Structures are given as C-alpha cells and as structure tokens.
Amino acid sequence: MALPSKDKNPGQAEHRKYIRLNVVFPVEFQFIDSDTSGSISEIKQGFTRNVAKGGICLEVNNLEEGFEQALKEGKVNLDLRLHVPLARPETKAIAKIAWHEKIKSGYPNKYLIGLSFLQIDKKDSDRIYFHAQRIILTPAIIAVFFFFLISGLAYFYSMEVKSSSENKKLVQELSRLSAKKADLEKQIMDLDQEHEVVGCKIVLNDDKIEEYKARIEDLEMVAKDTKTKDKIISYLKEDKSRTKAVIKQALYQKARYNRLLANIAVENAYLKNRVSKLANQKVSAEDSLKDLLASFNPVEERNIAGMYQWIKNHQSRRTGLVISYEGDKNLEEWAFTYDQSLASQCFTLMGDQDNARRILDFYKYKAHRSEGAFVNGYDAYSGKVTEYSAHSGPNTWLGIAIVQYTRKFKDETYLSIAEDMAGWLIKLQMQDKDFGIKGGPRFEWFSTEHNLDAYAFFGMLYKITEEAAYLEAQARSFEWLKKNSFNKQEVSFNRGKGDATIATDTFAWAIAAIGPKVLKESGMDPDQIMDFAETNCLVTADYTMQDGQKTKVTGFDFGKYEHMARGGIVSTEWTSQMIVSFKIIADYYKGQKEFYKAAYYSNKADFYLSEIEKMVIVSPSRIGQGQGCLPYASQDDVDTGHGWRVAQGTKTGSTAGTAYAIFARYKYNPLNLE
C-alpha cells in the first residue's frame, strides 16, 4: 500500500526515509505521557506498514475516539513491542509521533501513525533494517535457487501437470453431474409443492360443494314453505306479491348455486387429472435421478476423497496445524483455531487418528494461551500467534473436537484440555446474572452462536465424564437461549442478546445442537425455524467456475442479503451447516414414521449438496497437488454482514468450507456425539 500523498503533520517529511516492506509483523503498544513516561492507555495492537532505521509507520484498525485529540496535540509518546519475524526476543522501543492520518476502510477509526524512535537499542534497529533488506533481496536469491533446481523439478512438474489435468477433468465431471442432479432434484421439489397446493385446493372445493348443497336444500325448503304460504294467503294480494318475489329470489339463488356447483365439479376433475400427471412426472424424475446416481455417486466419492486429501496436504509437518485458506496472500499461513477443530474432526470422522493427534498435540504442548484460553489464530508453520483475541466460540469448538476424538478412539490424552476449556466457560457463565457466556474475558457482547456451541459442548462432555457440573451448565445455557435468543414472534433465533440481526448459522446450529425433539417440546418449532431460514437467507447467486463458465448456484447467504449492497452470495460452509440440519430433521421425522416429511427434508438436503458441489475447484497450488476443494463463498473479499469479510484471492480454497461439505456428505453432526 502506498504512503499517503497529503501532509497531515509537519513530520510528514519523515516518509522519504522509509523503505517498502511487503510483509507485516504485529506491534503491541501503549500511549505514555511524554513528560512523565507514565502509561495512559491499555495495551493495543497494530501492524507495521513501512520501516526505517529512524522509525516506523504503524497501522491501527480500531483506535478509540478519546485518543484522536492526543494524536493531534502530539503530547504523547508510544511504548512499543515489535514482534519481528525470525527474531527470538521482542524488540522494545520508545517513539514519538511524527505524523498521523485517519484513513477510510471497513473500520470506523483506522489510522496510519508515523513514529520516530526516541529510545531503541542499536542492535534492534539494525535487526529491523536488516529484515527489510532481506525481504528485498529474497526474490533474487529465490530466483537463483530455482534456476539450479529447475532441471530436477522438470520430471515432477510433468507428473504434477498430468495429475492436475486428471483432477480437473474429475472436478468438471462432478460439476456437470451435480448441475444435472440439482435440476432433477429441484424438479421433484417443485412437483411436490404443486401436488400439495392442488391437494389443498381439492379439499377446499369439496368443502364448498358440501356448503352449497346445504344452501340449496335450505333454499328448497324456503321455496316449499313459501308456496304453501301462497296457497293459504292467496286472497291477500299484497302478501302474495311479496311471496312470489321471495320464491323468485330463492329460485334464482338455487340456479346460481347449481352453476357454481357445476363449475367446481369441472375444476375438481381438472385438478384431479393434474394430480395424476404430477405423480407421473415425479415418478419419471425420480427414475431419471436413480439412473444419474449410478454414475454420479462414484464421481462424488472420488471428489470427496480428493477434498479430504486437500485438507491433509495443508497440514504443517512442524506444528500439525492446517492452513485455513489457500490463495489469500494476507492469510496464507494463518491457522484459525475454529478451522483446526473442523480439520481435527475431519480426521476423526475418517478414522485418521495420527493426523488428529498432531493438531491436538499443538494445543496441548505448544500453543500460547491468553487469559486462560487459546487465541483465535496461529501461524501454521511457526506456531506463533497471528490473532491475539481469545473468543469463546473457537475455544468451545476446540473442546468439541477433543470430545469427538476421545469418543471415537477411546483415548483420553487430551480430555484434560477439554475440561479446562469447560471450566473457563463456566467461569464466564457465572459472571452473568442470566448465565450467558459473553464473547470472551475482554468482550461484553453475547453471541447466540457461542452459547449454542457451549450448550452442545457441555452435554457432550457430560456423556464422556458423567460430571453433574457439566449437565447443570448445559441447563443454564438452554435457559439463557430461550430467554435471550429465541424470537417467539418470528419463530427464529436472533444473532445475540439484544441483537435481532439475522445470522444463518444460528438456525442451523440450533437444530444441530439442541435437536428437533427438544426444540418442539420447548415451544420452538424446528419446521418454522428452517422455513424462516429459507425465506430470509436462501439465494440463487451467479458463480464463475474455474474454467470461466458462468452458472447459477442456490444456497444460503450469511444473513438477509436484501440488507447488503453486495447482493446475494452463497457460503459453502453455512450452506453445508443447513444441509446437516435438514438431514437431522429428516431422520427425526423418519423415526416418527412421518415418511412424507422425512422425504421432503431429505430431498432438500440432497439438492443443496448438489448445488455447492457445482462450486468445487481444482487446487492451483503445489501444496494442494491439484486436489478438489471449495471456496468459502461464491464471491471473494465481500462483507459477510457480521463484522468480517470473505477471504481475498480469486478461487481461495477454504478449510472450513471444504471440511463442512465433507460433514454434509457423510451426515456428520459435530455438535452431537453419535
């Protein structure tokens, strides 16, 4: 990113001393009084933009409004802790503010601050400058290195091209068959819907027939009585005239109802014929689907195996962590804790104990903790912290992965970590009068998603340990969800306490975590919850496939897309969450012997799975080795509507999207111990 072009401060001339640095390293800092050197703020976080021997350019995303005046007056200095990559100790320095600039971005108070060092060890200054020079020289060194290796890689490259070509053909075949399968499944769903509408109309018409027949009988009685009266009072001319008018009106009404009865009889005959045709069309579509599945299922199985291999290929041999995104240069080495839970459960689902252990070993023996919990993100290769916040959700999901591992392999090596996380969550729970679990120790908001996660985690941990404390904590979470999250008027779940924003994952995870049976017994109808999700979050979006062809994909957005300027997008992860929930409801109704409803939800799940399989891409990287994977959404670098953005990079492979699609294919519910 280029430096600002307009002077914001007399110190702007310092810009000419900076050299460009293409990588970013984190900086922790505090504002201190320039006279007393006393701290006047909490520790904050930022990232370097540019560096020089005499200072740095610091990028700060969310600076409280109270410090804007201090920046303008220049009466504060900064106490810095610079985390330079490859440097063992952190670099300490005191710096003064040379210039500052408020810039427009997705954050309301984002600043660039130019700093001049007042106090810094010369060795530390040289090390920072050396790191910048090393970045500049690295491309030339790499070019020489690859010149000598190119002959040795020629053979492997030819093999890789062949493998990539085969995988690309496989993915194209999956996309073609998925599109055809989705069309047939959509046709069946449309036929079912029209069949239901026609059936309802027939019932309504039958009711009208009975009503009209009753009215005709009543009118016949009126006519009969009136004729009798006419004979009795024939000598009363005026009364006779009125009586004849009544008879005439009664006969007219009788004729009108007879005509209506005839019209309805004709319409009913048509509707019954239409029902018969719909039934025949449905049988034909189902037969076509069966024929297609014979060739589709082997292709789908091979692609699912390739997607699983893609996840394995992205696991670091050094740390055991799996890279969260492939293709986003800003996040290419990041491993988010939530994604590690999904990857670990993927390995557990496939019976791959060794790779599941490698992830859990990192959190047991190597991972840095903050305030008793694991942070949101780590570097997949070095294990260093990349995102310092410690949220409740990712820690809960890590505990869920450990419980699933423990149950699957009968191995309690990591159970103590899960119990530590449960104790940490219960401590947060007891700090709130309603027993809600807030976003983390340093956050005051309450998320429905986090409390649904905790509800599931406490219940799963109780099944493993039979400790009553976990069952009690689960009950408290359930009461909080009913009181603070469930929207009785709309029969849906709000995004959080006091936050009525629509978030698709709250609907899917309510079904997966609580289950249809308990929801119904508690007055929270699962059918209406899922209908609300489809009504408000279902979209059909444009998607450009890897070969440049455009197609339409139907799936679920992150929320109500009409509220977003970007239009509708399909999230592969959140659509897969909905698929898992549709399958859960289908199994519930199958157990209740309501087979029509079971088939209805099962057909929906199959249709949406076919839709996201149309989005499978071939990994373009050497690590991916040409295996299939899923992007996180149908567009990249767009606002989700929930405070974060979709990853950058065209066709960015996503561990979360790929792993959850595997869950959807195998009907695996991570929020329940099967």
Secondary structure, DSSP 8 states (H G I E B T S, - for coil): ----SS--SGGGGGGGG-EE-SS--EEEEEEEETTT--B-S--EEEEEEEEETTEEEEEES---GGGHHHHHHT-EEEEEEE--TT-SS-EEEEEEEEEEEEE-SSSTTEEEEEEEEEEE-HHHHHHHHHHHHHHHHHHHHHHHHHHHHHHHHHHHHHHHHHHHHHHHHHHHHHHHHHHHHHHHHHHHHHHHHHHHHHHHHHHHHHHHHHHHHHHHHHHHHHHHHHHHHHHHTTT-HHHHHHHHHHHHHHHHHHHHHHHHHHHHHHHHHHHHHHHHHHHHHHHHHHHHHHHHHHHHHHHHHHHHHHHHHHHHHTB-TTT--B-SEES-TTTTTEEEHHHHHHHHHHHHHTT-HHHHHHHHHIIIII--EETTEE-SEEETTT--EEE----HHHHHHHHHHHHHHHHHHT--TTHHHHHHHHHHHHHHHHTSTT---BS-TT---BBHHHHHHHHHHHHHHHHHH--HHHHHHHHHHHHHHHHHTEETTTTEE-SBTTB----HHHHHHHHHHH-HHHHHHTT--HHHHHHHHHHHHEEEEEEE-TTS-EEEEEEE-SS-GGG-TT----BHHHHHHHHHHHHHHHHHHHHTT-HHHHHHHHHHHHHHHHHHHTT-EE--STTTTT-EE-BSBSSSS-B-SSS-B---STT-EEHHHHHHHHHHHTT--TTS--
